[in-house]
C-alpha cells in the first residue's frame, strides 16, 4: 500500500505501520504515548484512504476547544488533496447559521463543548470518517456531548450515534480514573463487543449493588482479559520505549519545608477533626517511609480517611488556599533555577497561583480564559524569543496539543487530582523532536495535603499502565480496587 503524505515530510516506520492498521481495521483506538505523532498518523490515513481506496467527502474531527487551531494548521500542512484542504471548516459556538449553511462537504472541526448544541447540523451529514481527538473527553457516559456521539437520551429526546465507515479515537491517556472511562469510546468503535455498559462495568470495574440499592464500582478487575480484548478488537498502543525512543526523563520529587508562619496559616484552614485525621495520615506516611507498612496498606488507609475528610470539609477549597500559601516557595524555587536553564515551563493547578507567578516574573500564563490565538501567540513567543525564559501553564488547559520541546525542564508547582493529566503535561516537553534529556521536578509542600495527594498519584499511574500497557499482575488487582472506590 502506498502511504500518502506531502513530499517534504517523512513518516517513521511505526507510523507507516499504524496507517496500514487504521486503513485495514477502520475502527481504531490509537492510544500511543504522547508525542509519538497521533495527529500526523491520522492525517496520513486520511490522505491514503482518500487517494487509494475511496474519496472522503465528509470528515468530522472532534477536539477540545484548545486544539481547534492546531488541527486546522496541521491539516493545511499535511493534507495532499486540494479539495479537502480548501474545504476545512472550524465550527465554534459563535458560528452563524449563514456560515453553517455554506458547508456542503469537506472537513468539519468542532469542539466537544458544543456538540449537543450543533447536533442537528451534524446529523445532516453522511460522514465517511469521524475522528475523536483526546477521546477521554467522552469518558462520562451521562454527558449530553457524549450521548451526541454514542447515542442516548437527552431531555427525553433519543439521539442517534454519529457513525462513519472509518472511526478513529485518539488519546495517550484514555483512562483517567477507572476502566469505565473507556466504555463510551469503545461502544462507539465497536458496539457489538462493548455496547452494554452494565456488562462492561460488572466484568471490568467490579460493579455491585449496595445495600441502599444503587450501583457502585468497587475497582478494576479482569484487567489482563480487558487488555487482550482491546488489542484484538480496536486498540493499537505504542510507547516511546517500544519504538526505540528513549526519553530517559529524570523525575524528581522536591520537598519544600514550610516555615512556622505558613504552617500556622495552613492549620487555620482546617478544623480540629481534619487536624486529627491529618496527623493519622502523617504517621502512616512515616511508617511507609520506614518500611513498616506497604504502599498497598497506605493506600487502603488513606482512602478510608479521605472519605471522612470529604464528609465535613471541601478538599478543593483547602487545596486552592494551600496553592496560594505555596506560591512564594514555588517562586523561590524557580528563581534558583534561572541560571541553570534557558527555558523553564511551570505547570500549576489553580488560576490564582498562575496569576501570582505570572505577575511576579512578568511572564505569560496559559489558562482557560484565553482565545486560541492568544494561546498560540504565547507559545510562539516562548519558543522564538530568547529573552522569554518562563512560561506558566494551567494543567487542565495546557496538558495536551502543545509542543514545548524548546525547553527540557518542567516544574510542577502544584499537583492535579488526576495522575494522567500530569502524565500528559509532562509530555509537552517529551516530544519526538526533543534533543535534550527532559528533567521534571514535582514540588511538594511537606506536612500538608500536597504530600498526601502525591503519595496516591503514583499508584493511579500504575492502574493506567496496567490496562493500556498490560503491566499489572494478578496480585495487584486489589491495590487498584482500593484506589478507586
C-alpha positions in Angstrom: 0.0 0.0 0.0 1.3 3.4 -0.9 1.2 5.7 2.1 0.4 9.3 1.0 2.0 12.3 2.7 3.5 15.6 1.4 6.9 15.2 -0.3 8.5 17.4 2.3 7.7 15.0 5.1 8.7 11.5 6.1 7.0 9.1 8.4 8.8 6.8 10.8 8.4 3.0 10.2 6.0 2.5 13.1 3.8 5.4 11.8 3.6 3.8 8.4 2.5 0.5 10.1 -0.1 2.5 12.1 -1.6 4.0 8.9 -1.9 0.5 7.4 -3.5 -0.7 10.6 -6.1 2.1 10.5 -6.9 1.5 6.8 -7.4 -2.2 7.5 -9.2 -2.1 10.8 -11.3 1.0 10.1 -12.4 1.4 13.7 -9.4 2.2 15.8 -8.4 3.4 19.3 -5.0 5.0 18.6 -3.6 5.1 22.2 0.1 5.9 21.7 2.0 7.7 24.4 2.0 11.4 24.0 4.5 12.8 21.4 4.5 9.9 19.0 2.6 11.6 16.3 -1.0 10.5 16.6 -2.3 13.6 14.7 0.0 13.1 11.7 -0.7 9.4 11.6 -4.4 10.2 11.4 -3.9 12.8 8.6 -1.7 10.3 6.7 -4.5 7.8 7.0 -6.9 10.4 5.5 -4.6 11.0 2.6 -4.0 7.3 2.0 -7.7 6.3 2.1 -8.7 9.3 0.0 -6.3 8.6 -2.8 -6.0 4.8 -2.8 -9.4 3.5 -1.6 -12.3 5.9 -1.8 -12.7 9.7 -1.9 -13.5 11.1 1.6 -16.2 13.6 1.0 -17.2 14.4 4.6 -14.9 14.2 7.6 -15.7 15.2 11.2 -13.0 15.9 13.7 -14.0 16.5 17.3 -11.4 18.1 19.5 -11.0 20.0 22.8 -11.5 23.7 22.2 -7.8 24.5 22.8 -6.9 22.3 19.8 -9.1 23.8 17.2 -6.5 26.0 15.6 -3.7 23.4 15.9 -5.8 20.8 13.9 -6.6 23.4 11.3 -3.0 24.3 10.8 -1.7 20.7 10.8 -4.4 19.7 8.3 -3.3 22.5 6.0 0.3 21.4 6.3 -0.2 17.6 5.9 -3.2 17.2 3.5 -2.3 16.5 -0.1 -5.7 16.8 -1.7 -6.5 20.4 -2.6 -10.3 19.8 -2.5 -10.1 18.7 1.2 -7.5 21.4 2.0 -9.8 24.2 0.6 -12.8 22.9 2.5 -11.8 22.9 6.1 -14.4 24.5 8.4 -13.9 25.3 12.1 -17.2 25.4 14.0 -17.4 27.3 17.2 -20.2 28.5 19.5 -20.2 31.8 17.5 -20.6 30.2 14.1 -23.6 31.7 12.4 -26.3 29.8 10.6 -25.2 31.6 7.5 -21.7 30.2 7.9 -23.1 26.7 8.6 -25.4 26.8 5.6 -22.5 27.2 3.2 -20.9 23.9 4.3 -21.8 21.2 1.9 -18.8 18.9 2.1 -15.2 18.8 3.4 -13.6 18.6 6.9 -15.6 19.9 9.9 -13.6 20.6 13.1 -15.7 21.1 16.2 -15.1 21.1 19.9 -16.8 18.7 22.4 -18.4 21.5 24.4 -20.8 22.5 21.6 -21.5 19.0 20.1 -25.0 18.8 21.6 -25.9 22.4 20.6 -24.8 21.7 17.0 -26.2 18.2 16.7 -28.9 18.9 14.1 -26.3 20.5 11.9 -24.0 17.4 12.2 -26.8 14.9 11.7 -27.4 16.2 8.2 -24.0 14.8 7.0 -23.2 11.3 6.0 -19.7 11.2 7.3 -17.0 9.0 5.7 -14.7 9.4 8.7 -15.0 10.7 12.2 -12.0 11.4 14.4 -12.2 12.0 18.2 -9.0 13.6 19.4 -8.4 13.3 23.2 -11.3 10.9 23.3 -11.2 10.8 27.1 -13.4 13.8 26.8 -16.4 11.4 26.4 -15.5 9.3 29.4 -18.6 10.4 31.2 -21.4 8.4 29.6 -24.1 10.7 31.1 -23.0 13.9 29.4 -25.0 15.3 26.5 -21.8 15.7 24.5 -21.0 12.0 24.9 -24.5 11.0 24.0 -24.4 13.1 20.9 -21.5 10.8 19.8 -22.5 7.4 21.1 -26.3 7.8 21.2 -28.6 8.1 24.2 -31.5 10.1 25.6 -31.1 13.8 26.4 -34.1 15.8 27.6 -36.4 13.0 26.6 -35.0 13.0 23.0 -33.3 9.9 21.7 -30.0 10.8 20.0 -28.6 8.6 17.3 -24.9 7.6 17.2 -22.6 9.5 15.0 -21.5 6.9 12.5 -18.9 6.6 9.7 -17.1 3.8 7.9 -13.8 5.0 9.4 -13.7 5.9 13.1 -10.5 6.9 14.8 -10.3 7.7 18.5 -7.0 9.3 19.8 -5.7 9.6 23.3 -2.5 9.0 25.1 -4.4 8.7 28.3 -7.9 7.2 27.6 -8.3 6.2 31.3 -8.5 9.0 33.8 -9.8 7.1 36.9 -11.2 3.6 36.1 -11.6 1.3 33.1 -15.2 2.5 32.8 -13.7 5.7 31.4 -13.1 3.6 28.3 -16.6 2.4 27.8 -18.2 5.2 25.8 -15.5 5.3 23.2 -15.4 1.5 23.0 -19.1 1.4 22.4 -18.7 4.0 19.7 -16.0 2.0 18.0 -17.4 -1.5 18.4 -21.0 -1.6 19.6 -21.2 -5.4 19.2 -18.3 -6.1 21.6 -18.8 -3.2 24.0 -22.3 -2.0 23.7 -23.7 -2.8 27.1 -22.3 -0.6 30.0 -23.7 -2.8 32.8 -21.9 -5.9 31.4 -18.7 -4.0 30.9 -18.7 -2.4 34.3 -19.6 -5.6 36.1 -16.8 -7.5 34.3 -14.0 -5.0 34.5 -14.9 -2.4 37.2 -16.4 -4.7 39.9 -19.9 -3.2 39.6 -22.0 -4.1 42.6 -25.3 -3.1 44.1 -25.0 -1.6 47.5 -27.4 -2.3 50.4 -29.0 1.0 49.6 -29.9 -0.1 46.1 -27.5 2.0 44.0 -24.7 0.7 41.8 -21.1 1.2 42.8 -17.8 0.3 41.1 -15.6 -1.5 43.6 -12.4 -1.3 41.4 -10.7 -2.7 38.3 -10.7 -6.4 37.7 -10.0 -8.9 34.9 -7.5 -6.4 33.6 -5.4 -8.8 31.6 -8.5 -10.0 29.8 -9.6 -6.5 29.0 -6.2 -5.6 27.6 -6.2 -8.6 25.3 -9.7 -7.8 24.2 -8.8 -4.3 23.3 -5.8 -5.4 21.3 -7.8 -8.0 19.4 -10.6 -5.5 18.5 -9.8 -1.8 18.3 -6.7 -0.7 20.1 -3.2 0.0 18.9 -0.8 1.2 21.6 2.9 2.2 21.4 5.2 3.6 24.0 8.4 5.6 23.3 10.4 2.6 24.5 8.6 0.2 22.2 9.6 2.3 19.1 13.1 2.8 20.2 12.8 6.3 21.6 14.3 6.5 25.0 13.4 9.8 26.6 15.4 8.9 29.8 13.5 11.6 31.6 14.6 12.5 35.1 11.7 13.0 37.5 12.5 14.5 40.9 10.2 15.0 43.9 11.3 18.1 45.7 10.1 18.5 49.2 9.7 22.2 50.3 9.8 22.8 54.0 7.2 25.4 55.1 8.1 27.8 57.8 6.2 28.2 61.1 4.1 31.1 59.8 3.0 29.1 56.7 2.0 26.1 58.8 0.1 28.4 61.1 -1.9 29.8 58.2 -2.4 26.3 56.8 -3.7 25.0 60.1 -6.3 27.8 60.2 -7.8 26.3 57.0 -8.5 23.1 59.0 -10.8 22.3 61.9 -9.9 20.0 64.8 -11.3 16.9 63.1 -9.3 17.5 60.0 -6.1 18.0 62.0 -6.7 14.7 63.9 -7.1 12.8 60.6 -4.2 14.7 59.1 -2.0 13.6 62.0 -3.0 10.0 61.5 -2.0 10.2 57.8 1.3 11.8 58.7 2.0 8.8 61.0 1.1 6.5 58.2 3.5 8.3 55.8 6.3 7.9 58.4 5.6 4.2 58.6 5.6 3.9 54.9 9.0 5.7 54.7 10.3 3.4 57.4 9.0 0.3 55.5 6.8 -0.6 58.5 3.8 -0.7 56.1 3.5 -1.4 52.4 2.3 1.0 49.8 -0.8 -1.1 49.4 -1.6 -0.7 53.1 -1.0 3.0 53.0 -3.4 3.5 50.0 -6.1 1.5 51.8 -5.6 3.6 54.9 -5.5 6.9 53.0 -8.7 6.2 51.1 -10.6 5.4 54.3 -9.5 8.7 55.8 -10.3 10.5 52.5 -13.9 9.5 52.8 -14.0 11.1 56.3 -12.4 14.3 55.1 -14.9 14.7 52.2 -17.8 14.4 54.6 -17.0 17.6 56.5 -14.6 19.7 54.6 -14.3 20.8 51.0 -10.9 19.5 50.0 -10.9 21.6 46.8 -11.1 24.8 48.9 -8.3 23.7 51.1 -6.2 22.7 48.0 -6.8 26.2 46.4 -5.8 28.1 49.5 -2.8 25.8 50.0 -1.7 26.7 46.5 -1.7 30.4 47.3 0.3 29.7 50.5 2.7 27.6 48.5 3.3 30.3 45.8 6.2 32.1 47.5 8.0 28.7 47.8 7.4 28.0 44.1 8.8 31.4 43.2 11.9 30.9 45.2 12.5 27.5 43.6 12.1 28.9 40.1 14.5 31.8 40.9 17.1 29.2 42.0 16.8 27.6 38.6 17.0 30.7 36.3 20.8 30.4 35.9 20.7 26.7 35.2 18.0 26.5 32.4 17.4 28.8 29.5 13.7 27.9 29.2 11.5 26.8 32.1 7.9 25.5 31.8 5.9 25.7 35.0 2.5 23.9 35.5 0.0 24.9 38.1 -3.4 23.7 39.0 -5.1 27.0 40.1 -5.5 30.1 38.1 -4.9 32.2 41.2 -1.5 30.6 41.6 -0.7 31.0 37.9 -1.6 34.7 38.1 0.8 35.2 41.1 3.7 33.5 39.3 2.9 35.4 36.0 2.8 38.7 37.8 6.0 38.1 39.8 8.1 37.0 36.8 6.3 39.1 34.1 5.8 36.1 32.0 2.8 34.7 30.1 0.3 32.3 31.7 -1.8 29.9 29.5 -5.2 29.4 31.1 -8.8 28.7 30.1 -9.7 32.4 29.6 -7.6 32.8 26.5 -8.6 32.7 22.9 -6.8 30.1 20.8 -4.9 32.9 19.0 -3.7 34.4 22.4 -2.5 31.0 23.5 -0.7 30.4 20.2 1.0 33.7 20.4 2.2 32.9 23.9 3.6 29.6 22.8 5.3 31.1 19.7 6.8 33.9 21.8 8.2 31.5 24.3 9.7 29.4 21.5 11.2 32.2 19.4 12.2 34.9 21.8 15.4 34.1 23.7 14.6 36.8 26.3 11.5 34.9 27.4 12.7 32.3 29.9 9.5 31.2 31.7 6.1 30.1 30.6 3.4 29.3 33.2 0.6 26.8 32.2 -2.6 25.6 33.8 -2.5 21.8 33.9 -6.1 21.3 32.8 -5.8 23.7 29.8 -2.3 23.1 28.6 -1.7 19.4 29.2 -2.5 18.5 25.5 -1.9 19.7 22.0 1.1 21.9 22.9 4.7 21.3 21.9 7.1 22.9 24.3 10.3 21.0 23.3 12.2 24.2 23.2 12.5 23.5 26.9 13.8 20.3 28.5 12.9 21.5 32.1 9.5 21.4 33.6 8.3 22.3 37.1 5.0 21.2 38.6 4.3 23.9 41.2 1.0 22.2 42.1 -0.5 18.7 41.6 -3.6 17.7 39.7 -6.1 15.3 41.3 -5.8 13.2 38.2 -2.5 11.4 37.7 -2.8 11.0 33.9 -3.3 14.8 33.4 0.2 15.1 35.0 1.5 12.5 32.6 0.1 14.3 29.7 1.5 17.6 30.9 5.0 16.0 31.2 4.8 15.1 27.5 4.7 18.7 26.5 8.5 18.7 26.7 9.0 15.0 25.9 8.5 15.0 22.1 10.0 13.2 19.1 11.9 16.4 18.4 13.4 16.8 21.9 17.2 16.8 21.7 18.0 17.1 25.4 17.3 15.0 28.5 13.9 16.0 30.0 14.1 17.0 33.6 10.8 17.2 35.6 10.5 18.5 39.2 7.4 18.0 41.3 7.3 20.5 44.2 5.7 19.1 47.3 4.9 21.2 50.4 5.7 18.9 53.3 3.2 18.0 56.0 0.2 19.3 54.0 -2.5 17.9 51.7 0.1 18.3 48.9 2.1 15.4 50.3 -0.9 13.1 50.6 -2.0 13.7 47.1 1.5 13.0 45.8 1.6 9.6 47.6 -1.6 8.3 46.0 -0.9 9.7 42.4 2.0 7.3 41.9 -0.4 4.4 42.3 -3.0 5.8 40.0 -0.4 6.0 37.2 0.2 2.2 37.7 -3.5 1.5 37.0 -3.4 3.3 33.7 -0.3 1.3 32.6 -1.9 -1.9 33.6 -4.9 -1.6 31.3 -3.3 0.1 28.4 0.2 -1.4 28.6 -0.7 -4.7 30.2 1.7 -4.3 33.1 -0.5 -5.3 36.1 0.0 -8.7 37.7 -3.0 -10.6 39.1 -1.7 -9.9 42.6 -2.1 -6.2 42.0 -5.8 -6.2 41.3 -6.8 -5.5 44.9 -4.4 -2.5 45.0 -6.3 -0.9 42.1 -9.6 -1.8 43.7 -8.7 0.3 46.8 -7.6 3.3 44.8 -11.0 3.8 43.0 -13.8 3.2 45.4 
